[in-house]
Every structure is written in structure tokens, then in C-alpha cells.
Amino acid sequence: MKKALLIINPVSGKMKAKSIVFDVIDTLDKNGYETTVRITAHKGHATQIARQGAKKYSLIVCCGGDGTVNEVVAGCMISNAETPIGYIPTGSTNDFASSLGLSVKPVDAINNIIKFPVRSLDVGLFNTERYFNYIASFGLFTSSSYSVPQSTKNTLGYLAYVLEALKDIANVKPYRITVNADGEIFEDEYIFGAVANSTSVGGIMRLKADYVDMRDGLFEILLIKNPRSIADFHKLLVSVSASDFENEMFTFLHAKQITFNMEEAIPWSLDGEFQEGSQCVTIKNIASAINFAGQNSNLIK
């Protein structure tokens, strides 16, 4: 009999993960899997569980939000496991799941994990310290991803992030940064930067699907320049709302490795989780680094 490891974050989203356990186990059982269930107890616990057990199972399924799957992927990367990962999204916004085309209905999600072929996905490495699945960002909108209390996320969902982002706009701060993207140099004052492998950028902005391929070995990099006039600020807001980044307020490109040299250390968000920054940050794309099950997205080409 095949063995599955089910990792559950019991407080993610509207805390519905616990109520679906029996349906998920029953579905796995009917498809020939003997399932072990582990419940996370603290931040980083899913990484520990995945790192210790990844090579012992033929399938790992995580149930939670984007932070939970981030931890599971990190555990598999650390252990060099090629075990396929399935994701049942029960978080507040599930940006990563949306890019992958995953169902938010748990039974449908687990059936798709079993039914759809396993495909490889790129993974990001931040300063050789931490892995991320779909976005590393700094500046405007970034703090909203990790500063919203879990209880507020559970109550308001996506609206909680929008309300927090409005606070960011009122306190926008430009940073003088030199960016090296695969040898191409950019230098300016930026209020936001993102290195993404997703259509969702910072939880607020969206990239068009034809811009993104989640397994091509390249990141999508979006930099927003400091608006120096009311006209600039208006152009920025209109462009963000229309997902149109082809004007002088934005730098948009694709690259495999990006280095940011800054005058001061800037905090980052990795898949919605806080990450301390430094004056020099290097982000690398590890192409086709993990195996993912259950994908049904045109971003997986």
C-alpha cells in the first residue's frame, strides 16, 4: 500500500482544516493510500515534519494557507526529497493555490491531487537562507501580507489585506536601490519590488497569465518607481488597477538571478511571511525543484 503524509495547519483561514480530515483520509484510502496525519503546533513545524518524513512517503499533502505550503516545500528542499506535494488550500487568500488552479473545495482538491499528473515547479532561494514558492517582495503592500493578525484574516479574509494595504499607501517610503538582473543593471528610487513566480504580486496586484510560466526557470520581476508628482501617483494607481505595467513608472522583466544592493536593510515578505532583509539580497530561481500534484493551471506549461 502507498503511504501518504497529511500535514494540517488547524488555525489557517477560517479554521476549517480540522473538519475535512475524515473526508480527505477516506478519499486517500479509497485510492490505495495509508495515511499518517500530523497537526502543526507552531510556526516552522510543517518544515520540521516534512524534512523528517518526506522520504518515507510516496505523497505529502498539506492543508492550510500559503504559509503552510511554503514550510512544507522548504522541508522537502532541505531533505532533497522528490516526493510529490499536494496542497489543499484552506487559507485566507490562497494566492499560490489560485496560480496553480487548485480547487478550494477539499474533496475536489484531494481528488485532483490523485488524478492530475505530477509536474515540477520552480522554487526561489532568498540569500541562501530561505525558500519561497511564489513571491518575495519589499516596500508598498508588503507589510500587509504578514502584519494582519490571524484572527482578522479568519474573519475578513482578502478584505483584511486590502485594508492593511491602504495604511501602506499613506506611509509610502522610497528606497534607493541598484538591481542586477542576470547582468542587466537598474538604479532608481523604488517604493515596491517583487520577485514572483505567480500571477499574484504582493497579494494586491495581478500579472496577466501570459506573462507567467511557473516552471521556466525565470522569475517575473516588478519594480515600482517613486512617484514624484500627483500625475505620477495617478498613473501608478490606474496602472495597478488595470494590471498594466508598461509605462515609465514600472520596470518589468524576467530573470533567473537578481541581486538588490540597498542603502539600508529593508524587511521583505516571502510567501506572506516576514523576512529580515540586509543591504545586499540575492534571489535565485531553482528550476523545476519540486514535484507538485493536483495542478490544473495554464501557468504550468
Phi and psi in degrees as GROMACS dihedral restraints (atoms count N, CA, C in turn):
[ dihedral_restraints ]
;  ai    aj    ak    al  type     phi  dphi    fc
    3     4     5     6     1   -71.0    20    10
    4     5     6     7     1   153.5    20    10
    6     7     8     9     1  -116.2    20    10
    7     8     9    10     1   133.5    20    10
    9    10    11    12     1  -120.1    20    10
   10    11    12    13     1   141.9    20    10
   12    13    14    15     1  -109.0    20    10
   13    14    15    16     1   119.4    20    10
   15    16    17    18     1  -105.8    20    10
   16    17    18    19     1   113.6    20    10
   18    19    20    21     1  -105.7    20    10
   19    20    21    22     1   122.8    20    10
   21    22    23    24     1  -120.3    20    10
   22    23    24    25     1   127.9    20    10
   24    25    26    27     1   -94.0    20    10
   25    26    27    28     1   108.0    20    10
   27    28    29    30     1   -74.9    20    10
   28    29    30    31     1   -12.3    20    10
   30    31    32    33     1  -109.8    20    10
   31    32    33    34     1     4.0    20    10
   33    34    35    36     1   -70.6    20    10
   34    35    36    37     1   144.5    20    10
   36    37    38    39     1    56.6    20    10
   37    38    39    40     1  -129.0    20    10
   39    40    41    42     1   -94.0    20    10
   40    41    42    43     1    24.4    20    10
   42    43    44    45     1    56.4    20    10
   43    44    45    46     1    37.4    20    10
   45    46    47    48     1   -92.2    20    10
   46    47    48    49     1    -4.9    20    10
   48    49    50    51     1   -58.5    20    10
   49    50    51    52     1   -41.5    20    10
   51    52    53    54     1   -63.2    20    10
   52    53    54    55     1   -31.0    20    10
   54    55    56    57     1   -77.4    20    10
   55    56    57    58     1   -11.1    20    10
   57    58    59    60     1  -106.1    20    10
   58    59    60    61     1     0.6    20    10
   60    61    62    63     1   -55.7    20    10
   61    62    63    64     1   -47.8    20    10
   63    64    65    66     1   -66.2    20    10
   64    65    66    67     1   -37.9    20    10
   66    67    68    69     1   -63.8    20    10
   67    68    69    70     1   -42.3    20    10
   69    70    71    72     1   -66.4    20    10
   70    71    72    73     1   -46.1    20    10
   72    73    74    75     1   -63.1    20    10
   73    74    75    76     1   -40.9    20    10
   75    76    77    78     1   -62.4    20    10
   76    77    78    79     1   -41.5    20    10
   78    79    80    81     1   -65.3    20    10
   79    80    81    82     1   -42.9    20    10
   81    82    83    84     1   -63.6    20    10
   82    83    84    85     1   -41.6    20    10
   84    85    86    87     1   -61.1    20    10
   85    86    87    88     1   -42.9    20    10
   87    88    89    90     1   -67.1    20    10
   88    89    90    91     1   -17.0    20    10
   90    91    92    93     1  -106.7    20    10
   91    92    93    94     1    19.7    20    10
   93    94    95    96     1    87.3    20    10
   94    95    96    97     1    20.0    20    10
   96    97    98    99     1  -108.0    20    10
   97    98    99   100     1   134.6    20    10
   99   100   101   102     1   -93.7    20    10
  100   101   102   103     1   122.0    20    10
  102   103   104   105     1  -108.8    20    10
  103   104   105   106     1   133.0    20    10
  105   106   107   108     1  -106.1    20    10
  106   107   108   109     1   131.2    20    10
  108   109   110   111     1  -107.9    20    10
  109   110   111   112     1   130.9    20    10
  111   112   113   114     1  -126.5    20    10
  112   113   114   115     1   134.0    20    10
  114   115   116   117     1  -105.0    20    10
  115   116   117   118     1   129.2    20    10
  117   118   119   120     1   -75.7    20    10
  118   119   120   121     1   144.4    20    10
  120   121   122   123     1  -115.8    20    10
  121   122   123   124     1   -13.9    20    10
  123   124   125   126     1  -164.1    20    10
  124   125   126   127     1   168.6    20    10
  126   127   128   129     1   -61.3    20    10
  127   128   129   130     1   133.7    20    10
  129   130   131   132     1    89.1    20    10
  130   131   132   133     1    -7.8    20    10
  132   133   134   135     1   -67.0    20    10
  133   134   135   136     1   -37.8    20    10
  135   136   137   138     1   -63.8    20    10
  136   137   138   139     1   -33.3    20    10
  138   139   140   141     1   -64.8    20    10
  139   140   141   142     1   -43.8    20    10
  141   142   143   144     1   -61.1    20    10
  142   143   144   145     1   -45.9    20    10
  144   145   146   147     1   -62.2    20    10
  145   146   147   148     1   -47.0    20    10
  147   148   149   150     1   -66.4    20    10
  148   149   150   151     1   -41.1    20    10
  150   151   152   153     1   -62.4    20    10
  151   152   153   154     1   -41.7    20    10
  153   154   155   156     1   -76.4    20    10
  154   155   156   157     1   -28.9    20    10
  156   157   158   159     1  -115.5    20    10
  157   158   159   160     1    -4.5    20    10
  159   160   161   162     1   -55.4    20    10
  160   161   162   163     1   -43.2    20    10
  162   163   164   165     1   -79.4    20    10
  163   164   165   166     1    -5.2    20    10
  165   166   167   168     1   -91.3    20    10
  166   167   168   169     1    -7.7    20    10
  168   169   170   171     1  -124.6    20    10
  169   170   171   172     1   156.0    20    10
  171   172   173   174     1   -92.3    20    10
  172   173   174   175     1    -9.4    20    10
  174   175   176   177     1  -157.1    20    10
  175   176   177   178     1   136.0    20    10
  177   178   179   180     1  -115.2    20    10
  178   179   180   181     1   128.2    20    10
  180   181   182   183     1  -119.3    20    10
  181   182   183   184     1   125.8    20    10
  183   184   185   186     1  -112.4    20    10
  184   185   186   187     1   141.7    20    10
  186   187   188   189     1  -125.3    20    10
  187   188   189   190     1   111.2    20    10
  189   190   191   192     1   169.5    20    10
  190   191   192   193     1  -149.8    20    10
  192   193   194   195     1  -103.7    20    10
  193   194   195   196     1  -169.2    20    10
  195   196   197   198     1   -61.7    20    10
  196   197   198   199     1   -32.6    20    10
  198   199   200   201     1   -65.5    20    10
  199   200   201   202     1   -35.8    20    10
  201   202   203   204     1   -66.4    20    10
  202   203   204   205     1   -48.0    20    10
  204   205   206   207     1   -67.8    20    10
  205   206   207   208     1   -30.9    20    10
  207   208   209   210     1   -58.5    20    10
  208   209   210   211     1   -46.0    20    10
  210   211   212   213     1   -65.7    20    10
  211   212   213   214     1   -40.4    20    10
  213   214   215   216     1   -64.5    20    10
  214   215   216   217     1   -44.6    20    10
  216   217   218   219     1   -60.8    20    10
  217   218   219   220     1   -42.7    20    10
  219   220   221   222     1   -59.2    20    10
  220   221   222   223     1   -43.3    20    10
  222   223   224   225     1   -61.7    20    10
  223   224   225   226     1   -40.9    20    10
  225   226   227   228     1   -69.3    20    10
  226   227   228   229     1   -37.5    20    10
  228   229   230   231     1   -65.7    20    10
  229   230   231   232     1   -43.1    20    10
  231   232   233   234     1   -63.3    20    10
  232   233   234   235     1   -37.1    20    10
  234   235   236   237     1   -87.9    20    10
  235   236   237   238     1    -1.6    20    10
  237   238   239   240     1    58.2    20    10
  238   239   240   241     1    33.6    20    10
  240   241   242   243     1   -85.7    20    10
  241   242   243   244     1   140.8    20    10
  243   244   245   246     1  -102.6    20    10
  244   245   246   247     1    12.4    20    10
  246   247   248   249     1   -59.9    20    10
  247   248   249   250     1   130.3    20    10
  249   250   251   252     1   -61.3    20    10
  250   251   252   253     1   142.7    20    10
  252   253   254   255     1  -111.6    20    10
  253   254   255   256     1   130.0    20    10
  255   256   257   258     1  -111.3    20    10
  256   257   258   259     1   149.0    20    10
  258   259   260   261     1  -131.1    20    10
  259   260   261   262     1   120.5    20    10
  261   262   263   264     1  -105.1    20    10
  262   263   264   265     1   104.7    20    10
  264   265   266   267     1   -77.3    20    10
  265   266   267   268     1   120.2    20    10
  267   268   269   270     1  -130.0    20    10
  268   269   270   271     1    22.3    20    10
  270   271   272   273     1   -83.1    20    10
  271   272   273   274     1  -170.1    20    10
  273   274   275   276     1   -80.1    20    10
  274   275   276   277     1   -37.6    20    10
  276   277   278   279     1  -124.1    20    10
  277   278   279   280     1   -34.7    20    10
  279   280   281   282     1    56.6    20    10
  280   281   282   283     1    48.9    20    10
  282   283   284   285     1   -61.8    20    10
  283   284   285   286     1   -43.9    20    10
  285   286   287   288     1   -63.0    20    10
  286   287   288   289     1   -42.8    20    10
  288   289   290   291     1   -62.5    20    10
  289   290   291   292     1   -38.1    20    10
  291   292   293   294     1   -63.4    20    10
  292   293   294   295     1   -42.2    20    10
  294   295   296   297     1   -64.0    20    10
  295   296   297   298     1   -32.1    20    10
  297   298   299   300     1   -83.8    20    10
  298   299   300   301     1    -7.8    20    10
  300   301   302   303     1    73.1    20    10
  301   302   303   304     1    31.1    20    10
  303   304   305   306     1   -84.5    20    10
  304   305   306   307     1   144.1    20    10
  306   307   308   309     1   -75.5    20    10
  307   308   309   310     1   141.9    20    10
  309   310   311   312     1   -89.9    20    10
  310   311   312   313     1     0.6    20    10
  312   313   314   315     1   -89.9    20    10
  313   314   315   316     1   114.8    20    10
  315   316   317   318     1   -53.7    20    10
  316   317   318   319     1   -44.9    20    10
  318   319   320   321     1   -66.3    20    10
  319   320   321   322     1   -41.1    20    10
  321   322   323   324     1   -63.8    20    10
  322   323   324   325     1   -40.4    20    10
  324   325   326   327     1   -61.8    20    10
  325   326   327   328     1   -46.0    20    10
  327   328   329   330     1   -69.9    20    10
  328   329   330   331     1   -34.9    20    10
  330   331   332   333     1   -64.1    20    10
  331   332   333   334     1   -39.0    20    10
  333   334   335   336     1   -68.3    20    10
  334   335   336   337     1   -36.1    20    10
  336   337   338   339     1   -58.8    20    10
  337   338   339   340     1   -40.0    20    10
  339   340   341   342     1   -78.3    20    10
  340   341   342   343     1   -35.7    20    10
  342   343   344   345     1   -83.5    20    10
  343   344   345   346     1   -47.1    20    10
  345   346   347   348     1   -76.3    20    10
  346   347   348   349     1   149.7    20    10
  348   349   350   351     1   -66.4    20    10
  349   350   351   352     1   152.1    20    10
  351   352   353   354     1   -76.0    20    10
  352   353   354   355     1   133.3    20    10
  354   355   356   357     1  -128.1    20    10
  355   356   357   358     1   151.0    20    10
  357   358   359   360     1   -85.7    20    10
  358   359   360   361     1   152.3    20    10
  360   361   362   363     1  -133.6    20    10
  361   362   363   364     1   150.1    20    10
  363   364   365   366     1   -72.1    20    10
  364   365   366   367     1   153.8    20    10
  366   367   368   369     1  -131.3    20    10
  367   368   369   370     1   145.0    20    10
  369   370   371   372     1   -97.4    20    10
  370   371   372   373     1   147.7    20    10
  372   373   374   375     1  -123.0    20    10
  373   374   375   376     1   120.3    20    10
  375   376   377   378     1   -99.1    20    10
  376   377   378   379     1   110.4    20    10
  378   379   380   381     1    51.9    20    10
  379   380   381   382     1    32.8    20    10
  381   382   383   384     1    59.3    20    10
  382   383   384   385     1    11.7    20    10
  384   385   386   387     1  -103.6    20    10
  385   386   387   388     1   -44.4    20    10
  387   388   389   390     1  -140.0    20    10
  388   389   390   391     1   146.7    20    10
  390   391   392   393     1   -93.0    20    10
  391   392   393   394     1   152.9    20    10
  393   394   395   396     1  -143.2    20    10
  394   395   396   397     1   154.7    20    10
  396   397   398   399     1   -92.1    20    10
  397   398   399   400     1   -42.7    20    10
  399   400   401   402     1  -138.1    20    10
  400   401   402   403     1   -17.9    20    10
  402   403   404   405     1  -162.2    20    10
  403   404   405   406     1   139.7    20    10
  405   406   407   408     1  -123.0    20    10
  406   407   408   409     1   128.0    20    10
  408   409   410   411     1  -144.8    20    10
  409   410   411   412     1   158.7    20    10
  411   412   413   414     1  -139.4    20    10
  412   413   414   415     1   161.7    20    10
  414   415   416   417     1    84.4    20    10
  415   416   417   418     1  -146.1    20    10
  417   418   419   420     1   -50.9    20    10
  418   419   420   421     1   134.3    20    10
  420   421   422   423     1    76.6    20    10
  421   422   423   424     1   -16.0    20    10
  423   424   425   426     1   -68.4    20    10
  424   425   426   427     1   -46.9    20    10
  426   427   428   429     1   -64.3    20    10
  427   428   429   430     1   -23.9    20    10
  429   430   431   432     1   -64.0    20    10
  430   431   432   433     1   -24.5    20    10
  432   433   434   435     1   -74.6    20    10
  433   434   435   436     1   -28.6    20    10
  435   436   437   438     1  -117.5    20    10
  436   437   438   439     1    -7.8    20    10
  438   439   440   441     1   -95.6    20    10
  439   440   441   442     1   -10.2    20    10
  441   442   443   444     1   -74.4    20    10
  442   443   444   445     1   125.4    20    10
  444   445   446   447     1   -59.1    20    10
  445   446   447   448     1   147.5    20    10
  447   448   449   450     1   -58.3    20    10
  448   449   450   451     1   -38.2    20    10
  450   451   452   453     1   -64.2    20    10
  451   452   453   454     1   -36.1    20    10
  453   454   455   456     1   -70.3    20    10
  454   455   456   457     1   -40.6    20    10
  456   457   458   459     1   -58.6    20    10
  457   458   459   460     1   -43.5    20    10
  459   460   461   462     1   -63.8    20    10
  460   461   462   463     1   -33.4    20    10
  462   463   464   465     1   -82.9    20    10
  463   464   465   466     1   -45.5    20    10
  465   466   467   468     1  -105.0    20    10
  466   467   468   469     1   -16.9    20    10
  468   469   470   471     1    61.4    20    10
  469   470   471   472     1  -134.8    20    10
  471   472   473   474     1   -58.1    20    10
  472   473   474   475     1   -33.6    20    10
  474   475   476   477     1   -59.0    20    10
  475   476   477   478     1   -33.1    20    10
  477   478   479   480     1   -60.2    20    10
  478   479   480   481     1   -39.2    20    10
  480   481   482   483     1   -70.4    20    10
  481   482   483   484     1   -39.7    20    10
  483   484   485   486     1   -63.2    20    10
  484   485   486   487     1   -44.7    20    10
  486   487   488   489     1   -63.5    20    10
  487   488   489   490     1   -39.9    20    10
  489   490   491   492     1   -68.4    20    10
  490   491   492   493     1   -35.7    20    10
  492   493   494   495     1   -64.7    20    10
  493   494   495   496     1   -33.4    20    10
  495   496   497   498     1   -61.5    20    10
  496   497   498   499     1   -32.9    20    10
  498   499   500   501     1   -65.7    20    10
  499   500   501   502     1   -38.0    20    10
  501   502   503   504     1   -60.5    20    10
  502   503   504   505     1   -41.5    20    10
  504   505   506   507     1   -60.6    20    10
  505   506   507   508     1   -37.9    20    10
  507   508   509   510     1   -70.3    20    10
  508   509   510   511     1   -19.6    20    10
  510   511   512   513     1  -122.1    20    10
  511   512   513   514     1    32.3    20    10
  513   514   515   516     1   -62.3    20    10
  514   515   516   517     1   137.4    20    10
  516   517   518   519     1  -132.4    20    10
  517   518   519   520     1   128.2    20    10
  519   520   521   522     1   -83.1    20    10
  520   521   522   523     1   151.2    20    10
  522   523   524   525     1  -126.3    20    10
  523   524   525   526     1   131.5    20    10
  525   526   527   528     1   -80.0    20    10
  526   527   528   529     1   117.8    20    10
  528   529   530   531     1  -137.8    20    10
  529   530   531   532     1   140.0    20    10
  531   532   533   534     1  -106.4    20    10
  532   533   534   535     1   125.5    20    10
  534   535   536   537     1  -113.9    20    10
  535   536   537   538     1   128.5    20    10
  537   538   539   540     1  -113.3    20    10
  538   539   540   541     1   109.1    20    10
  540   541   542   543     1  -113.2    20    10
  541   542   543   544     1    99.5    20    10
  543   544   545   546     1    52.0    20    10
  544   545   546   547     1    40.0    20    10
  546   547   548   549     1    92.2    20    10
  547   548   549   550     1   -11.1    20    10
  549   550   551   552     1   -90.8    20    10
  550   551   552   553     1   128.1    20    10
  552   553   554   555     1  -104.3    20    10
  553   554   555   556     1   134.4    20    10
  555   556   557   558     1  -131.2    20    10
  556   557   558   559     1   137.5    20    10
  558   559   560   561     1  -139.8    20    10
  559   560   561   562     1   127.9    20    10
  561   562   563   564     1  -171.7    20    10
  562   563   564   565     1  -178.2    20    10
  564   565   566   567     1   -95.5    20    10
  565   566   567   568     1   121.8    20    10
  567   568   569   570     1  -119.1    20    10
  568   569   570   571     1   143.7    20    10
  570   571   572   573     1  -103.1    20    10
  571   572   573   574     1    -9.2    20    10
  573   574   575   576     1  -158.8    20    10
  574   575   576   577     1   144.4    20    10
  576   577   578   579     1  -146.9    20    10
  577   578   579   580     1   142.6    20    10
  579   580   581   582     1  -141.7    20    10
  580   581   582   583     1   137.7    20    10
  582   583   584   585     1  -114.3    20    10
  583   584   585   586     1   108.7    20    10
  585   586   587   588     1  -125.7    20    10
  586   587   588   589     1   155.4    20    10
  588   589   590   591     1  -135.2    20    10
  589   590   591   592     1    55.7    20    10
  591   592   593   594     1  -167.2    20    10
  592   593   594   595     1   160.2    20    10
  594   595   596   597     1   -79.9    20    10
  595   596   597   598     1   -16.8    20    10
  597   598   599   600     1   -95.0    20    10
  598   599   600   601     1   128.0    20    10
  600   601   602   603     1  -120.5    20    10
  601   602   603   604     1   110.3    20    10
  603   604   605   606     1    70.9    20    10
  604   605   606   607     1    12.4    20    10
  606   607   608   609     1    77.2    20    10
  607   608   609   610     1    -8.2    20    10
  609   610   611   612     1  -117.4    20    10
  610   611   612   613     1   -46.0    20    10
  612   613   614   615     1   -91.9    20    10
  613   614   615   616     1   158.7    20    10
  615   616   617   618     1  -128.2    20    10
  616   617   618   619     1   140.1    20    10
  618   619   620   621     1   -98.4    20    10
  619   620   621   622     1   146.8    20    10
  621   622   623   624     1   -67.4    20    10
  622   623   624   625     1   143.8    20    10
  624   625   626   627     1   -59.3    20    10
  625   626   627   628     1   -32.0    20    10
  627   628   629   630     1   -75.4    20    10
  628   629   630   631     1    -4.8    20    10
  630   631   632   633     1   -83.5    20    10
  631   632   633   634     1   -18.7    20    10
  633   634   635   636     1  -118.2    20    10
  634   635   636   637     1   133.4    20    10
  636   637   638   639     1  -134.1    20    10
  637   638   639   640     1   116.4    20    10
  639   640   641   642     1   -80.8    20    10
  640   641   642   643     1     4.4    20    10
  642   643   644   645     1  -140.9    20    10
  643   644   645   646     1    29.8    20    10
  645   646   647   648     1   -98.3    20    10
  646   647   648   649     1     3.1    20    10
  648   649   650   651     1    78.2    20    10
  649   650   651   652     1     8.6    20    10
  651   652   653   654     1  -125.7    20    10
  652   653   654   655     1   144.0    20    10
  654   655   656   657     1   -92.4    20    10
  655   656   657   658     1   156.6    20    10
  657   658   659   660     1   -97.1    20    10
  658   659   660   661     1   122.2    20    10
  660   661   662   663     1  -110.9    20    10
  661   662   663   664     1   127.7    20    10
  663   664   665   666     1  -125.0    20    10
  664   665   666   667     1   123.7    20    10
  666   667   668   669     1  -121.8    20    10
  667   668   669   670     1   132.5    20    10
  669   670   671   672     1  -108.6    20    10
  670   671   672   673     1   122.7    20    10
  672   673   674   675     1   -76.2    20    10
  673   674   675   676     1   157.5    20    10
  675   676   677   678     1   -68.5    20    10
  676   677   678   679     1   119.7    20    10
  678   679   680   681     1   -70.2    20    10
  679   680   681   682     1   127.8    20    10
  681   682   683   684     1  -104.4    20    10
  682   683   684   685     1     2.9    20    10
  684   685   686   687     1  -153.9    20    10
  685   686   687   688     1   167.9    20    10
  687   688   689   690     1   -62.3    20    10
  688   689   690   691     1   -35.8    20    10
  690   691   692   693     1   -64.6    20    10
  691   692   693   694     1   -40.8    20    10
  693   694   695   696     1   -62.8    20    10
  694   695   696   697     1   -44.1    20    10
  696   697   698   699     1   -64.5    20    10
  697   698   699   700     1   -39.7    20    10
  699   700   701   702     1   -64.8    20    10
  700   701   702   703     1   -42.3    20    10
  702   703   704   705     1   -62.5    20    10
  703   704   705   706     1   -39.3    20    10
  705   706   707   708     1   -61.7    20    10
  706   707   708   709     1   -48.7    20    10
  708   709   710   711     1   -64.1    20    10
  709   710   711   712     1   -41.6    20    10
  711   712   713   714     1   -64.8    20    10
  712   713   714   715     1   -41.8    20    10
  714   715   716   717     1   -66.6    20    10
  715   716   717   718     1   -41.9    20    10
  717   718   719   720     1   -62.8    20    10
  718   719   720   721     1   -44.6    20    10
  720   721   722   723     1   -65.9    20    10
  721   722   723   724     1   -27.2    20    10
  723   724   725   726     1   -98.4    20    10
  724   725   726   727     1     1.2    20    10
  726   727   728   729     1    53.7    20    10
  727   728   729   730     1    39.8    20    10
  729   730   731   732     1  -115.5    20    10
  730   731   732   733     1   107.2    20    10
  732   733   734   735     1  -113.0    20    10
  733   734   735   736     1    22.8    20    10
  735   736   737   738     1  -101.9    20    10
  736   737   738   739     1    62.1    20    10
  738   739   740   741     1  -148.4    20    10
  739   740   741   742     1   178.6    20    10
  741   742   743   744     1   -69.0    20    10
  742   743   744   745     1    -9.8    20    10
  744   745   746   747     1   -80.3    20    10
  745   746   747   748     1   -11.6    20    10
  747   748   749   750     1  -127.2    20    10
  748   749   750   751     1   150.4    20    10
  750   751   752   753     1  -119.2    20    10
  751   752   753   754     1   120.8    20    10
  753   754   755   756     1  -129.0    20    10
  754   755   756   757     1   129.1    20    10
  756   757   758   759     1  -158.8    20    10
  757   758   759   760     1   174.0    20    10
  759   760   761   762     1  -116.5    20    10
  760   761   762   763     1   141.5    20    10
  762   763   764   765     1  -160.0    20    10
  763   764   765   766     1   158.4    20    10
  765   766   767   768     1   -90.7    20    10
  766   767   768   769     1   -37.5    20    10
  768   769   770   771     1  -135.7    20    10
  769   770   771   772     1   134.8    20    10
  771   772   773   774     1  -132.3    20    10
  772   773   774   775     1   133.0    20    10
  774   775   776   777     1  -119.7    20    10
  775   776   777   778     1   132.3    20    10
  777   778   779   780     1  -112.1    20    10
  778   779   780   781     1   121.3    20    10
  780   781   782   783     1  -109.6    20    10
  781   782   783   784     1   121.6    20    10
  783   784   785   786     1  -125.4    20    10
  784   785   786   787     1   156.4    20    10
  786   787   788   789     1   -76.1    20    10
  787   788   789   790     1   -18.4    20    10
  789   790   791   792     1  -146.9    20    10
  790   791   792   793     1   157.6    20    10
  792   793   794   795     1   -72.0    20    10
  793   794   795   796     1   130.4    20    10
  795   796   797   798     1  -117.6    20    10
  796   797   798   799     1   132.5    20    10
  798   799   800   801     1   -68.1    20    10
  799   800   801   802     1   146.7    20    10
  801   802   803   804     1  -119.8    20    10
  802   803   804   805     1   166.9    20    10
  804   805   806   807     1  -121.5    20    10
  805   806   807   808     1   127.4    20    10
  807   808   809   810     1  -113.8    20    10
  808   809   810   811     1   110.7    20    10
  810   811   812   813     1    51.5    20    10
  811   812   813   814     1    37.0    20    10
  813   814   815   816     1    87.0    20    10
  814   815   816   817     1     1.9    20    10
  816   817   818   819     1  -110.8    20    10
  817   818   819   820     1   143.1    20    10
  819   820   821   822     1   -64.4    20    10
  820   821   822   823     1   139.0    20    10
  822   823   824   825     1  -140.3    20    10
  823   824   825   826     1   123.3    20    10
  825   826   827   828     1   -64.0    20    10
  826   827   828   829     1   140.7    20    10
  828   829   830   831     1   -99.5    20    10
  829   830   831   832     1  -176.6    20    10
  831   832   833   834     1  -146.9    20    10
  832   833   834   835     1   177.1    20    10
  834   835   836   837     1   -74.7    20    10
  835   836   837   838     1   -15.5    20    10
  837   838   839   840     1  -133.0    20    10
  838   839   840   841     1   120.4    20    10
  840   841   842   843     1  -124.3    20    10
  841   842   843   844     1   128.0    20    10
  843   844   845   846     1  -117.9    20    10
  844   845   846   847     1   130.0    20    10
  846   847   848   849     1  -121.6    20    10
  847   848   849   850     1   127.1    20    10
  849   850   851   852     1  -116.4    20    10
  850   851   852   853     1   145.4    20    10
  852   853   854   855     1   -94.6    20    10
  853   854   855   856     1   122.2    20    10
  855   856   857   858     1   -99.9    20    10
  856   857   858   859     1   103.3    20    10
  858   859   860   861     1   -68.6    20    10
  859   860   861   862     1   135.6    20    10
  861   862   863   864     1    47.7    20    10
  862   863   864   865     1    47.5    20    10
  864   865   866   867     1   -83.0    20    10
  865   866   867   868     1   -26.9    20    10
  867   868   869   870     1  -128.9    20    10
  868   869   870   871     1   156.3    20    10
  870   871   872   873     1  -102.1    20    10
  871   872   873   874     1   127.1    20    10
  873   874   875   876     1  -120.3    20    10
  874   875   876   877     1   138.2    20    10
  876   877   878   879     1  -112.1    20    10
  877   878   879   880     1   146.7    20    10
  879   880   881   882     1    95.6    20    10
  880   881   882   883     1     7.0    20    10
  882   883   884   885     1   -73.8    20    10
  883   884   885   886     1   141.5    20    10
  885   886   887   888     1  -146.0    20    10
  886   887   888   889     1    58.4    20    10
  888   889   890   891     1  -129.9    20    10
  889   890   891   892     1   144.3    20    10
  891   892   893   894     1   -78.8    20    10
  892   893   894   895     1     1.2    20    10
  894   895   896   897     1   -85.4    20    10
  895   896   897   898     1    -6.9    20    10
  897   898   899   900     1  -105.3    20    10
  898   899   900   901     1    87.6    20    10
